[in-house]
């Protein structure tokens, strides 16, 4: 087992001493606590937004645009060319193509 110790000269903190180990552990505990609070607040905000009826996530491209994507893909056009021609992202084209394959 390899043990790596740290020493911070300006702060006089040495992780090889008991007091240094305690300080590092306390910093870890506080950072974990802070992260948990942030996650809790974000989830509460998302739940409140959903309760207010707001739509979360990126907006959909629309049925008309998806029909154009399907038509181009059925015509043999590739994903990159379809995306560039219609001015949309390749991820959207890939999602529509995956839906086409799953429906077939």
Contact map, one row per residue, 1 for C-alpha under 8 A:
11100000000000000000000000000000000000000000000000000000000000000000000000000000000000000000000000000000
11110000000000000000000000000000000000000000000000000000000000000000000000000000000000000000000000000000
11111000000000000000000000000000000000000000000000000000000000000000000000000000000000000000000000000000
01111100000000000000000000000000000000000000000000000000000000000000000000000000000000000000000000000000
00111110000001110000000000000000000000000000000000000000000000000000000000000000000000000000000000000000
00011111000011110000000000000000000000000000000000000000000000000000000000000000000000000000000000000000
00001111100111100000000000000000000000000000000000000000000000000000000000000000000000000000000000000000
00000111111111000000000000000000000000000000000000000000000000000000000000000000000000000000000000000000
00000011111110000000000000000000000000000000000000000000000000000000000000000000000000000000000000000000
00000001111100000000000000000000000000000000000000000000000000000000000000000000000000000000000000000000
00000001111110000000000000000000000000000000000000000000000000000000000000000000000000000000000000000000
00000011111111000000000000000000000000000000000000000000000000000000000000000000000000000000000000000000
00000111101111100001000000000000000000000000000000000000000000000000000000000000000000000000000000000000
00001111000111111011100000000000000000000000000000000000000000000000000000000000000000000000000000000000
00001110000011111111100100000000000000000000000000000000000000000000000000000000000000000000000000000000
00001100000001111101100000000000000000000000000000000000000000000000000000000000000000000000000000000000
00000000000001111111100000000000000000000000000000000000000000000000000000000000000000000000000000000000
00000000000000111111110000000000000000000000000000000000000000000000000000000000000000000000000000000000
00000000000001101111111000000000000000000000000000000000000000000000000000000000000000000000000000000000
00000000000011111111111100000000000000000000000000000000000000000000000000000000000000000000000000000000
00000000000001111111111110000000000000000000000000000000000000000000000000000000000000000000000000000000
00000000000000000111111111000000000000000000000000000000000000000000000000000000000000000000000000000000
00000000000000000011111111100000000000000000000000000000000000000000000000000000000000000000000000000000
00000000000000100001111111110000000000000000000000000000000000000000000000000000000000000000000000000000
00000000000000000000111111111000000000000000000000000000000000000000000000000000000000000000000000000000
00000000000000000000011111111100000000000000000000000000000000000000000000000000000000000000000000000000
00000000000000000000001111111110000000000000000000000000000000000000000000000000000000000000000000000000
00000000000000000000000111111111000000000000000000000000000000000000000000000000000000000000000000000000
00000000000000000000000011111111100000000000000000000000000000000000000000000000000000000000000000000000
00000000000000000000000001111111110000000000000000000000000000000000000000000000000000000000000000000000
00000000000000000000000000111111111000000000000000000000000000000000000000000000000000000000000000000000
00000000000000000000000000011111111100000000000000000000000000000000000000000000000000000000000000000000
00000000000000000000000000001111111110000000000000000000000000000000000000000000000000000000000000000000
00000000000000000000000000000111111111000000000000000000000000000000000000000000000000000000000000000000
00000000000000000000000000000011111111100000000000000000000000000000000000000000000000000000000000000000
00000000000000000000000000000001111111110000000000000000000000000000000000000000000000000000000000000000
00000000000000000000000000000000111111111000000000000000000000000000000000000000000000000000000000000000
00000000000000000000000000000000011111111100000000000000000000000000000000000000000000000000000000000000
00000000000000000000000000000000001111111110000000000000000000000000000000000000000000000000000000000000
00000000000000000000000000000000000111111111000000000000000000000000000000000000000000000000000000000000
00000000000000000000000000000000000011111111100000000000000000000000000000000000000000000000000000000000
00000000000000000000000000000000000001111111110000000000000000000000000000000000000000000000000000000000
00000000000000000000000000000000000000111111111000000000000000000000000000000000000000000000000000000000
00000000000000000000000000000000000000011111111100000000000000000000000000000000000000000000000000000000
00000000000000000000000000000000000000001111111110000000000000000000000000000000000000000000000000000000
00000000000000000000000000000000000000000111111111000000000000000000000000000000000000000000000000000000
00000000000000000000000000000000000000000011111111100000000000000000000000000000000000000000000000000000
00000000000000000000000000000000000000000001111111110000000000000000000000000000000000000000000000000000
00000000000000000000000000000000000000000000111111111111000000000000000000000000000000000000000000000000
00000000000000000000000000000000000000000000011111111111000000000000000000000000000000000000000000000000
00000000000000000000000000000000000000000000001111111100000000000000000000000000000000000000000000000000
00000000000000000000000000000000000000000000000111111100000000000000000000000000000000000000000000000000
00000000000000000000000000000000000000000000000011111110000000000000000000000000000000000000000000000000
00000000000000000000000000000000000000000000000011111111000000000000000000000000000000000000000000000000
00000000000000000000000000000000000000000000000011001111100000000000000000000000000000000000000000000000
00000000000000000000000000000000000000000000000011000111110000000000000000000000000000000000000000000000
00000000000000000000000000000000000000000000000000000011111000000000000000000000000000000000000000000000
00000000000000000000000000000000000000000000000000000001111100000000000000000000000000000000000000000000
00000000000000000000000000000000000000000000000000000000111110000000000000000000000000000000000000000000
00000000000000000000000000000000000000000000000000000000011111000000000000000000000000000000000000000000
00000000000000000000000000000000000000000000000000000000001111101100000000000000000000000000000000000000
00000000000000000000000000000000000000000000000000000000000111111100000000000000000000000000000000000000
00000000000000000000000000000000000000000000000000000000000011111110000000000000000000000000000000000000
00000000000000000000000000000000000000000000000000000000000001111111000000000000000000000000000000000000
00000000000000000000000000000000000000000000000000000000000011111111100000000000000000000000000000000000
00000000000000000000000000000000000000000000000000000000000011111111110000000000000000000000000100000000
00000000000000000000000000000000000000000000000000000000000000111111111000000000000000000000000000000000
00000000000000000000000000000000000000000000000000000000000000011111111100000000000000000000000000000000
00000000000000000000000000000000000000000000000000000000000000001111111110000000010001000000100100000000
00000000000000000000000000000000000000000000000000000000000000000111111111000000000000000000000110010000
00000000000000000000000000000000000000000000000000000000000000000011111111100000000000000000000000000000
00000000000000000000000000000000000000000000000000000000000000000001111111111000010000000000000000000000
00000000000000000000000000000000000000000000000000000000000000000000111111111110010000000000000010000000
00000000000000000000000000000000000000000000000000000000000000000000011111111000000000000000000000000000
00000000000000000000000000000000000000000000000000000000000000000000001111111000000000000000000000000000
00000000000000000000000000000000000000000000000000000000000000000000000111111100000000000000000000000000
00000000000000000000000000000000000000000000000000000000000000000000000111111110110000000000000000000000
00000000000000000000000000000000000000000000000000000000000000000000000010011111110000000000000000000000
00000000000000000000000000000000000000000000000000000000000000000000000010001111111000000100110000000000
00000000000000000000000000000000000000000000000000000000000000000000000000000111111100000100000000000000
00000000000000000000000000000000000000000000000000000000000000000000000000001111111110000000000000000000
00000000000000000000000000000000000000000000000000000000000000000000100110001111111111000000100000000000
00000000000000000000000000000000000000000000000000000000000000000000000000000011111111111100100000000000
00000000000000000000000000000000000000000000000000000000000000000000000000000001111111111000000000000000
00000000000000000000000000000000000000000000000000000000000000000000000000000000111111100000000000000000
00000000000000000000000000000000000000000000000000000000000000000000100000000000011111110000000000000000
00000000000000000000000000000000000000000000000000000000000000000000000000000000001111111000000000000000
00000000000000000000000000000000000000000000000000000000000000000000000000000000001101111101100000000000
00000000000000000000000000000000000000000000000000000000000000000000000000000000001100111111100000000000
00000000000000000000000000000000000000000000000000000000000000000000000000000011001000011111110000000000
00000000000000000000000000000000000000000000000000000000000000000000000000000000000000001111111000000000
00000000000000000000000000000000000000000000000000000000000000000000000000000000000000011111111100000000
00000000000000000000000000000000000000000000000000000000000000000000100000000010011000011111111110000000
00000000000000000000000000000000000000000000000000000000000000000000000000000010000000000111111111000000
00000000000000000000000000000000000000000000000000000000000000000000000000000000000000000011111111100000
00000000000000000000000000000000000000000000000000000000000000000100110000000000000000000001111111110000
00000000000000000000000000000000000000000000000000000000000000000000010010000000000000000000111111111000
00000000000000000000000000000000000000000000000000000000000000000000000000000000000000000000011111111100
00000000000000000000000000000000000000000000000000000000000000000000000000000000000000000000001111111110
00000000000000000000000000000000000000000000000000000000000000000000010000000000000000000000000111111111
00000000000000000000000000000000000000000000000000000000000000000000000000000000000000000000000011111111
00000000000000000000000000000000000000000000000000000000000000000000000000000000000000000000000001111111
00000000000000000000000000000000000000000000000000000000000000000000000000000000000000000000000000111111
00000000000000000000000000000000000000000000000000000000000000000000000000000000000000000000000000011111
